[in-house]
Amino acid sequence: MLKVLVRGVCVNPGVVVGKSRIINCVEDLERVKNGEIVVLPRSDPQYALGLYKAGAVVCEVGGKLSHLCIVSMEMGIPCVTQAVRARELIPDETMVCVDATNGEISINIGNK
């Protein structure tokens, strides 16, 4: 069973399952591995450098026309923005499902 941890606004649709990677500063991008779900505090051009490895992007602050959102669309990466408190609610290095089509980030809490 999936439990929705965070809801936001869809920027680029798609559904991706992967390990979450909480990013608090630009230096944290060095920890990102291929296919991980990158969870960012805000849209900032500096964070765009780390997106080439991301399976999906979740951003706490930023509109659909913010730099990060436009870059994710150009790169074809599913993206959810305005996911308030995402870095607090999504555990680091945990398998999560990003349903960017519906703007939901979920975690599996059972065997079914």
N, CA, C and O atoms as a GROMACS GRO file, in nm:
protein
  448
    1MET      N    1   0.084  -0.117   0.000
    1MET     CA    2   0.000   0.000   0.000
    1MET      C    3   0.090   0.125   0.000
    1MET      O    4   0.189   0.132   0.072
    2LEU      N    5   0.053   0.221  -0.082
    2LEU     CA    6   0.130   0.344  -0.089
    2LEU      C    7   0.071   0.451   0.001
    2LEU      O    8  -0.051   0.467   0.008
    3LYS      N    9   0.156   0.522   0.071
    3LYS     CA   10   0.115   0.635   0.154
    3LYS      C   11   0.173   0.761   0.092
    3LYS      O   12   0.294   0.771   0.073
    4VAL      N   13   0.087   0.857   0.060
    4VAL     CA   14   0.132   0.983   0.002
    4VAL      C   15   0.198   1.066   0.111
    4VAL      O   16   0.137   1.098   0.213
    5LEU      N   17   0.326   1.101   0.088
    5LEU     CA   18   0.400   1.182   0.184
    5LEU      C   19   0.386   1.331   0.155
    5LEU      O   20   0.373   1.412   0.247
    6VAL      N   21   0.387   1.365   0.027
    6VAL     CA   22   0.387   1.505  -0.014
    6VAL      C   23   0.308   1.520  -0.143
    6VAL      O   24   0.309   1.432  -0.229
    7ARG      N   25   0.240   1.633  -0.155
    7ARG     CA   26   0.172   1.668  -0.280
    7ARG      C   27   0.227   1.800  -0.329
    7ARG      O   28   0.265   1.887  -0.250
    8GLY      N   29   0.231   1.814  -0.460
    8GLY     CA   30   0.278   1.937  -0.521
    8GLY      C   31   0.212   1.958  -0.655
    8GLY      O   32   0.105   1.904  -0.683
    9VAL      N   33   0.277   2.037  -0.737
    9VAL     CA   34   0.225   2.074  -0.869
    9VAL      C   35   0.309   2.003  -0.975
    9VAL      O   36   0.432   2.010  -0.972
   10CYS      N   37   0.243   1.937  -1.068
   10CYS     CA   38   0.312   1.870  -1.178
   10CYS      C   39   0.375   1.973  -1.271
   10CYS      O   40   0.310   2.068  -1.314
   11VAL      N   41   0.502   1.952  -1.302
   11VAL     CA   42   0.572   2.035  -1.400
   11VAL      C   43   0.595   1.954  -1.527
   11VAL      O   44   0.566   2.000  -1.637
   12ASN      N   45   0.649   1.835  -1.510
   12ASN     CA   46   0.674   1.745  -1.622
   12ASN      C   47   0.623   1.608  -1.580
   12ASN      O   48   0.674   1.551  -1.483
   13PRO      N   49   0.524   1.552  -1.650
   13PRO     CA   50   0.460   1.429  -1.605
   13PRO      C   51   0.550   1.306  -1.618
   13PRO      O   52   0.648   1.304  -1.692
   14GLY      N   53   0.512   1.205  -1.544
   14GLY     CA   54   0.581   1.076  -1.546
   14GLY      C   55   0.576   1.013  -1.409
   14GLY      O   56   0.549   1.080  -1.309
   15VAL      N   57   0.602   0.883  -1.404
   15VAL     CA   58   0.604   0.810  -1.277
   15VAL      C   59   0.740   0.740  -1.266
   15VAL      O   60   0.781   0.668  -1.357
   16VAL      N   61   0.808   0.763  -1.155
   16VAL     CA   62   0.941   0.707  -1.133
   16VAL      C   63   0.950   0.653  -0.991
   16VAL      O   64   0.905   0.718  -0.896
   17VAL      N   65   1.008   0.534  -0.977
   17VAL     CA   66   1.037   0.478  -0.845
   17VAL      C   67   1.189   0.477  -0.830
   17VAL      O   68   1.261   0.431  -0.919
   18GLY      N   69   1.235   0.528  -0.718
   18GLY     CA   70   1.379   0.532  -0.695
   18GLY      C   71   1.411   0.575  -0.554
   18GLY      O   72   1.322   0.608  -0.475
   19LYS      N   73   1.540   0.574  -0.523
   19LYS     CA   74   1.587   0.613  -0.390
   19LYS      C   75   1.589   0.765  -0.380
   19LYS      O   76   1.636   0.833  -0.472
   20SER      N   77   1.538   0.817  -0.270
   20SER     CA   78   1.537   0.962  -0.249
   20SER      C   79   1.676   1.012  -0.210
   20SER      O   80   1.752   0.944  -0.142
   21ARG      N   81   1.706   1.132  -0.255
   21ARG     CA   82   1.832   1.197  -0.220
   21ARG      C   83   1.799   1.340  -0.179
   21ARG      O   84   1.770   1.424  -0.264
   22ILE      N   85   1.804   1.368  -0.050
   22ILE     CA   86   1.772   1.501   0.002
   22ILE      C   87   1.892   1.593  -0.020
   22ILE      O   88   2.004   1.561   0.019
   23ILE      N   89   1.867   1.706  -0.083
   23ILE     CA   90   1.971   1.804  -0.114
   23ILE      C   91   1.944   1.931  -0.033
   23ILE      O   92   1.838   1.993  -0.047
   24ASN      N   93   2.039   1.968   0.050
   24ASN     CA   94   2.026   2.090   0.130
   24ASN      C   95   2.115   2.203   0.080
   24ASN      O   96   2.089   2.320   0.108
   25CYS      N   97   2.219   2.167   0.006
   25CYS     CA   98   2.309   2.267  -0.051
   25CYS      C   99   2.369   2.211  -0.179
   25CYS      O  100   2.358   2.091  -0.206
   26VAL      N  101   2.431   2.295  -0.257
   26VAL     CA  102   2.486   2.254  -0.387
   26VAL      C  103   2.587   2.140  -0.372
   26VAL      O  104   2.593   2.052  -0.457
   27GLU      N  105   2.666   2.142  -0.265
   27GLU     CA  106   2.766   2.037  -0.243
   27GLU      C  107   2.703   1.898  -0.229
   27GLU      O  108   2.768   1.798  -0.262
   28ASP      N  109   2.580   1.891  -0.182
   28ASP     CA  110   2.511   1.762  -0.168
   28ASP      C  111   2.487   1.694  -0.301
   28ASP      O  112   2.466   1.572  -0.305
   29LEU      N  113   2.490   1.768  -0.411
   29LEU     CA  114   2.466   1.709  -0.543
   29LEU      C  115   2.571   1.604  -0.578
   29LEU      O  116   2.546   1.517  -0.662
   30GLU      N  117   2.688   1.612  -0.516
   30GLU     CA  118   2.794   1.514  -0.541
   30GLU      C  119   2.753   1.373  -0.499
   30GLU      O  120   2.808   1.275  -0.549
   31ARG      N  121   2.657   1.362  -0.407
   31ARG     CA  122   2.610   1.233  -0.357
   31ARG      C  123   2.508   1.166  -0.448
   31ARG      O  124   2.480   1.048  -0.432
   32VAL      N  125   2.452   1.240  -0.543
   32VAL     CA  126   2.344   1.188  -0.628
   32VAL      C  127   2.398   1.079  -0.721
   32VAL      O  128   2.499   1.096  -0.788
   33LYS      N  129   2.325   0.966  -0.722
   33LYS     CA  130   2.358   0.855  -0.812
   33LYS      C  131   2.251   0.845  -0.921
   33LYS      O  132   2.140   0.896  -0.904
   34ASN      N  133   2.284   0.780  -1.030
   34ASN     CA  134   2.192   0.767  -1.143
   34ASN      C  135   2.056   0.713  -1.100
   34ASN      O  136   2.047   0.614  -1.028
   35GLY      N  137   1.950   0.780  -1.145
   35GLY     CA  138   1.813   0.736  -1.122
   35GLY      C  139   1.752   0.776  -0.989
   35GLY      O  140   1.636   0.744  -0.964
   36GLU      N  141   1.827   0.846  -0.904
   36GLU     CA  142   1.772   0.884  -0.774
   36GLU      C  143   1.671   0.997  -0.786
   36GLU      O  144   1.672   1.074  -0.883
   37ILE      N  145   1.586   1.006  -0.687
   37ILE     CA  146   1.486   1.112  -0.678
   37ILE      C  147   1.552   1.228  -0.603
   37ILE      O  148   1.579   1.217  -0.483
   38VAL      N  149   1.576   1.337  -0.672
   38VAL     CA  150   1.644   1.452  -0.614
   38VAL      C  151   1.540   1.544  -0.551
   38VAL      O  152   1.449   1.592  -0.618
   39VAL      N  153   1.555   1.569  -0.420
   39VAL     CA  154   1.461   1.653  -0.346
   39VAL      C  155   1.534   1.782  -0.307
   39VAL      O  156   1.628   1.780  -0.228
   40LEU      N  157   1.488   1.894  -0.365
   40LEU     CA  158   1.557   2.022  -0.352
   40LEU      C  159   1.477   2.124  -0.272
   40LEU      O  160   1.354   2.117  -0.268
   41PRO      N  161   1.545   2.220  -0.209
   41PRO     CA  162   1.476   2.323  -0.133
   41PRO      C  163   1.407   2.428  -0.220
   41PRO      O  164   1.300   2.479  -0.186
   42ARG      N  165   1.469   2.460  -0.335
   42ARG     CA  166   1.416   2.569  -0.419
   42ARG      C  167   1.472   2.556  -0.559
   42ARG      O  168   1.565   2.478  -0.585
   43SER      N  169   1.415   2.632  -0.648
   43SER     CA  170   1.466   2.638  -0.784
   43SER      C  171   1.581   2.736  -0.788
   43SER      O  172   1.565   2.854  -0.755
   44ASP      N  173   1.697   2.688  -0.828
   44ASP     CA  174   1.816   2.772  -0.835
   44ASP      C  175   1.902   2.718  -0.949
   44ASP      O  176   1.923   2.597  -0.957
   45PRO      N  177   1.952   2.803  -1.037
   45PRO     CA  178   2.034   2.755  -1.148
   45PRO      C  179   2.150   2.666  -1.106
   45PRO      O  180   2.192   2.579  -1.182
   46GLN      N  181   2.204   2.686  -0.986
   46GLN     CA  182   2.316   2.603  -0.939
   46GLN      C  183   2.277   2.456  -0.927
   46GLN      O  184   2.360   2.368  -0.948
   47TYR      N  185   2.150   2.429  -0.892
   47TYR     CA  186   2.105   2.291  -0.875
   47TYR      C  187   2.088   2.219  -1.007
   47TYR      O  188   2.087   2.096  -1.010
   48ALA      N  189   2.075   2.291  -1.116
   48ALA     CA  190   2.053   2.229  -1.246
   48ALA      C  191   2.168   2.139  -1.287
   48ALA      O  192   2.148   2.044  -1.363
   49LEU      N  193   2.288   2.165  -1.238
   49LEU     CA  194   2.405   2.084  -1.273
   49LEU      C  195   2.391   1.939  -1.227
   49LEU      O  196   2.448   1.849  -1.288
   50GLY      N  197   2.315   1.916  -1.121
   50GLY     CA  198   2.299   1.782  -1.068
   50GLY      C  199   2.185   1.703  -1.127
   50GLY      O  200   2.164   1.587  -1.091
   51LEU      N  201   2.109   1.762  -1.217
   51LEU     CA  202   1.991   1.695  -1.269
   51LEU      C  203   2.020   1.586  -1.371
   51LEU      O  204   1.936   1.499  -1.394
   52TYR      N  205   2.136   1.587  -1.432
   52TYR     CA  206   2.164   1.490  -1.537
   52TYR      C  207   2.161   1.346  -1.485
   52TYR      O  208   2.145   1.254  -1.565
   53LYS      N  209   2.176   1.324  -1.355
   53LYS     CA  210   2.169   1.190  -1.297
   53LYS      C  211   2.030   1.158  -1.242
   53LYS      O  212   1.999   1.041  -1.217
   54ALA      N  213   1.946   1.257  -1.223
   54ALA     CA  214   1.818   1.239  -1.154
   54ALA      C  215   1.718   1.156  -1.234
   54ALA      O  216   1.706   1.169  -1.356
   55GLY      N  217   1.645   1.070  -1.161
   55GLY     CA  218   1.533   0.998  -1.221
   55GLY      C  219   1.408   1.084  -1.218
   55GLY      O  220   1.323   1.075  -1.306
   56ALA      N  221   1.398   1.168  -1.115
   56ALA     CA  222   1.288   1.263  -1.098
   56ALA      C  223   1.335   1.373  -1.004
   56ALA      O  224   1.432   1.357  -0.931
   57VAL      N  225   1.262   1.485  -1.008
   57VAL     CA  226   1.298   1.600  -0.925
   57VAL      C  227   1.175   1.643  -0.845
   57VAL      O  228   1.064   1.652  -0.898
   58VAL      N  229   1.198   1.670  -0.717
   58VAL     CA  230   1.094   1.725  -0.629
   58VAL      C  231   1.152   1.853  -0.571
   58VAL      O  232   1.263   1.853  -0.517
   59CYS      N  233   1.077   1.961  -0.582
   59CYS     CA  234   1.125   2.091  -0.536
   59CYS      C  235   1.022   2.154  -0.442
   59CYS      O  236   0.903   2.155  -0.472
   60GLU      N  237   1.068   2.205  -0.329
   60GLU     CA  238   0.977   2.262  -0.230
   60GLU      C  239   0.919   2.396  -0.274
   60GLU      O  240   0.802   2.425  -0.250
   61VAL      N  241   1.001   2.478  -0.339
   61VAL     CA  242   0.959   2.613  -0.377
   61VAL      C  243   0.994   2.638  -0.522
   61VAL      O  244   1.103   2.601  -0.568
   62GLY      N  245   0.904   2.699  -0.595
   62GLY     CA  246   0.932   2.734  -0.734
   62GLY      C  247   0.807   2.716  -0.818
   62GLY      O  248   0.728   2.624  -0.795
   63GLY      N  249   0.792   2.801  -0.914
   63GLY     CA  250   0.678   2.792  -1.004
   63GLY      C  251   0.710   2.711  -1.127
   63GLY      O  252   0.824   2.670  -1.148
   64LYS      N  253   0.609   2.688  -1.210
   64LYS     CA  254   0.625   2.609  -1.332
   64LYS      C  255   0.723   2.670  -1.430
   64LYS      O  256   0.777   2.600  -1.516
   65LEU      N  257   0.746   2.799  -1.420
   65LEU     CA  258   0.838   2.865  -1.510
   65LEU      C  259   0.972   2.896  -1.445
   65LEU      O  260   1.052   2.972  -1.500
   66SER      N  261   0.998   2.837  -1.330
   66SER     CA  262   1.128   2.858  -1.264
   66SER      C  263   1.236   2.784  -1.345
   66SER      O  264   1.206   2.693  -1.421
   67HIS      N  265   1.359   2.825  -1.326
   67HIS     CA  266   1.471   2.770  -1.401
   67HIS      C  267   1.478   2.617  -1.391
   67HIS      O  268   1.490   2.548  -1.492
   68LEU      N  269   1.470   2.567  -1.271
   68LEU     CA  270   1.481   2.424  -1.247
   68LEU      C  271   1.371   2.346  -1.320
   68LEU      O  272   1.396   2.241  -1.378
   69CYS      N  273   1.250   2.399  -1.317
   69CYS     CA  274   1.138   2.331  -1.382
   69CYS      C  275   1.154   2.330  -1.533
   69CYS      O  276   1.124   2.229  -1.598
   70ILE      N  277   1.199   2.439  -1.589
   70ILE     CA  278   1.221   2.444  -1.734
   70ILE      C  279   1.331   2.346  -1.775
   70ILE      O  280   1.318   2.278  -1.876
   71VAL      N  281   1.438   2.341  -1.697
   71VAL     CA  282   1.547   2.248  -1.727
   71VAL      C  283   1.498   2.104  -1.719
   71VAL      O  284   1.532   2.022  -1.805
   72SER      N  285   1.417   2.071  -1.618
   72SER     CA  286   1.367   1.934  -1.606
   72SER      C  287   1.278   1.898  -1.726
   72SER      O  288   1.283   1.786  -1.774
   73MET      N  289   1.199   1.993  -1.773
   73MET     CA  290   1.117   1.968  -1.891
   73MET      C  291   1.205   1.944  -2.014
   73MET      O  292   1.180   1.853  -2.092
   74GLU      N  293   1.307   2.027  -2.031
   74GLU     CA  294   1.396   2.013  -2.145
   74GLU      C  295   1.470   1.880  -2.143
   74GLU      O  296   1.499   1.823  -2.248
   75MET      N  297   1.501   1.831  -2.023
   75MET     CA  298   1.574   1.705  -2.009
   75MET      C  299   1.482   1.584  -2.004
   75MET      O  300   1.529   1.470  -2.006
   76GLY      N  301   1.350   1.607  -1.999
   76GLY     CA  302   1.254   1.498  -1.993
   76GLY      C  303   1.249   1.426  -1.860
   76GLY      O  304   1.217   1.308  -1.853
   77ILE      N  305   1.280   1.499  -1.753
   77ILE     CA  306   1.280   1.442  -1.618
   77ILE      C  307   1.148   1.475  -1.549
   77ILE      O  308   1.112   1.592  -1.541
   78PRO      N  309   1.074   1.374  -1.499
   78PRO     CA  310   0.952   1.404  -1.424
   78PRO      C  311   0.984   1.498  -1.308
   78PRO      O  312   1.084   1.482  -1.240
   79CYS      N  313   0.896   1.597  -1.288
   79CYS     CA  314   0.924   1.700  -1.188
   79CYS      C  315   0.796   1.745  -1.118
   79CYS      O  316   0.693   1.766  -1.180
   80VAL      N  317   0.807   1.760  -0.986
   80VAL     CA  318   0.699   1.814  -0.903
   80VAL      C  319   0.756   1.934  -0.829
   80VAL      O  320   0.864   1.924  -0.769
   81THR      N  321   0.686   2.045  -0.831
   81THR     CA  322   0.729   2.163  -0.757
   81THR      C  323   0.622   2.201  -0.655
   81THR      O  324   0.513   2.143  -0.653
   82GLN      N  325   0.653   2.297  -0.571
   82GLN     CA  326   0.564   2.343  -0.465
   82GLN      C  327   0.525   2.228  -0.371
   82GLN      O  328   0.414   2.223  -0.319
   83ALA      N  329   0.620   2.136  -0.351
   83ALA     CA  330   0.601   2.023  -0.260
   83ALA      C  331   0.649   2.067  -0.121
   83ALA      O  332   0.761   2.036  -0.080
   84VAL      N  333   0.564   2.139  -0.053
   84VAL     CA  334   0.598   2.202   0.075
   84VAL      C  335   0.644   2.098   0.178
   84VAL      O  336   0.579   1.995   0.198
   85ARG      N  337   0.759   2.126   0.242
   85ARG     CA  338   0.818   2.043   0.346
   85ARG      C  339   0.867   1.908   0.295
   85ARG      O  340   0.882   1.814   0.374
   86ALA      N  341   0.893   1.895   0.166
   86ALA     CA  342   0.935   1.766   0.109
   86ALA      C  343   1.062   1.714   0.174
   86ALA      O  344   1.070   1.594   0.202
   87ARG      N  345   1.161   1.800   0.198
   87ARG     CA  346   1.287   1.754   0.258
   87ARG      C  347   1.267   1.706   0.400
   87ARG      O  348   1.344   1.624   0.450
   88GLU      N  349   1.165   1.756   0.465
   88GLU     CA  350   1.134   1.714   0.602
   88GLU      C  351   1.054   1.584   0.604
   88GLU      O  352   1.076   1.500   0.692
   89LEU      N  353   0.964   1.567   0.509
   89LEU     CA  354   0.871   1.454   0.510
   89LEU      C  355   0.920   1.330   0.435
   89LEU      O  356   0.874   1.219   0.462
   90ILE      N  357   1.011   1.348   0.341
   90ILE     CA  358   1.065   1.235   0.265
   90ILE      C  359   1.197   1.193   0.329
   90ILE      O  360   1.290   1.273   0.334
   91PRO      N  361   1.206   1.070   0.376
   91PRO     CA  362   1.332   1.024   0.436
   91PRO      C  363   1.442   1.011   0.329
   91PRO      O  364   1.415   0.968   0.217
   92ASP      N  365   1.563   1.049   0.364
   92ASP     CA  366   1.676   1.036   0.272
   92ASP      C  367   1.708   0.889   0.248
   92ASP      O  368   1.697   0.807   0.339
   93GLU      N  369   1.746   0.856   0.126
   93GLU     CA  370   1.787   0.721   0.087
   93GLU      C  371   1.677   0.617   0.108
   93GLU      O  372   1.705   0.505   0.150
   94THR      N  373   1.553   0.655   0.080
   94THR     CA  374   1.439   0.566   0.092
   94THR      C  375   1.372   0.551  -0.044
   94THR      O  376   1.362   0.648  -0.119
   95MET      N  377   1.327   0.430  -0.075
   95MET     CA  378   1.258   0.408  -0.202
   95MET      C  379   1.124   0.479  -0.199
   95MET      O  380   1.040   0.453  -0.112
   96VAL      N  381   1.103   0.568  -0.294
   96VAL     CA  382   0.978   0.642  -0.305
   96VAL      C  383   0.928   0.635  -0.448
   96VAL      O  384   1.003   0.603  -0.540
   97CYS      N  385   0.801   0.666  -0.465
   97CYS     CA  386   0.739   0.673  -0.596
   97CYS      C  387   0.700   0.818  -0.622
   97CYS      O  388   0.623   0.877  -0.546
   98VAL      N  389   0.753   0.874  -0.729
   98VAL     CA  390   0.715   1.010  -0.769
   98VAL      C  391   0.616   0.996  -0.884
   98VAL      O  392   0.653   0.954  -0.994
   99ASP      N  393   0.491   1.032  -0.858
   99ASP     CA  394   0.389   1.037  -0.962
   99ASP      C  395   0.375   1.183  -1.001
   99ASP      O  396   0.286   1.254  -0.952
  100ALA      N  397   0.463   1.226  -1.089
  100ALA     CA  398   0.465   1.368  -1.126
  100ALA      C  399   0.340   1.405  -1.204
  100ALA      O  400   0.303   1.523  -1.209
  101THR      N  401   0.273   1.308  -1.266
  101THR     CA  402   0.150   1.336  -1.340
  101THR      C  403   0.044   1.390  -1.247
  101THR      O  404  -0.031   1.481  -1.283
  102ASN      N  405   0.036   1.334  -1.125
  102ASN     CA  406  -0.063   1.376  -1.026
  102ASN      C  407  -0.003   1.462  -0.916
  102ASN      O  408  -0.076   1.507  -0.827
  103GLY      N  409   0.128   1.486  -0.920
  103GLY     CA  410   0.193   1.570  -0.819
  103GLY      C  411   0.204   1.506  -0.683
  103GLY      O  412   0.194   1.574  -0.581
  104GLU      N  413   0.224   1.372  -0.678
  104GLU     CA  414   0.229   1.302  -0.551
  104GLU      C  415   0.360   1.224  -0.534
  104GLU      O  416   0.410   1.164  -0.629
  105ILE      N  417   0.413   1.227  -0.412
  105ILE     CA  418   0.530   1.149  -0.377
  105ILE      C  419   0.487   1.054  -0.267
  105ILE      O  420   0.439   1.096  -0.162
  106SER      N  421   0.505   0.922  -0.292
  106SER     CA  422   0.454   0.819  -0.201
  106SER      C  423   0.564   0.725  -0.156
  106SER      O  424   0.672   0.719  -0.215
  107ILE      N  425   0.534   0.652  -0.050
  107ILE     CA  426   0.624   0.549   0.001
  107ILE      C  427   0.541   0.424   0.023
  107ILE      O  428   0.424   0.432   0.060
  108ASN      N  429   0.602   0.307   0.000
  108ASN     CA  430   0.534   0.180   0.020
  108ASN      C  431   0.538   0.146   0.169
  108ASN      O  432   0.645   0.134   0.228
  109ILE      N  433   0.420   0.130   0.230
  109ILE     CA  434   0.415   0.102   0.374
  109ILE      C  435   0.368  -0.038   0.406
  109ILE      O  436   0.346  -0.071   0.522
  110GLY      N  437   0.351  -0.121   0.304
  110GLY     CA  438   0.307  -0.259   0.328
  110GLY      C  439   0.354  -0.350   0.218
  110GLY      O  440   0.425  -0.308   0.126
  111ASN      N  441   0.315  -0.476   0.228
  111ASN     CA  442   0.357  -0.575   0.127
  111ASN      C  443   0.269  -0.577   0.004
  111ASN      O  444   0.305  -0.637  -0.097
  112LYS      N  445   0.154  -0.513   0.010
  112LYS     CA  446   0.061  -0.520  -0.103
  112LYS      C  447   0.070  -0.399  -0.190
  112LYS      O  448  -0.002  -0.389  -0.289
   0.00000   0.00000   0.00000
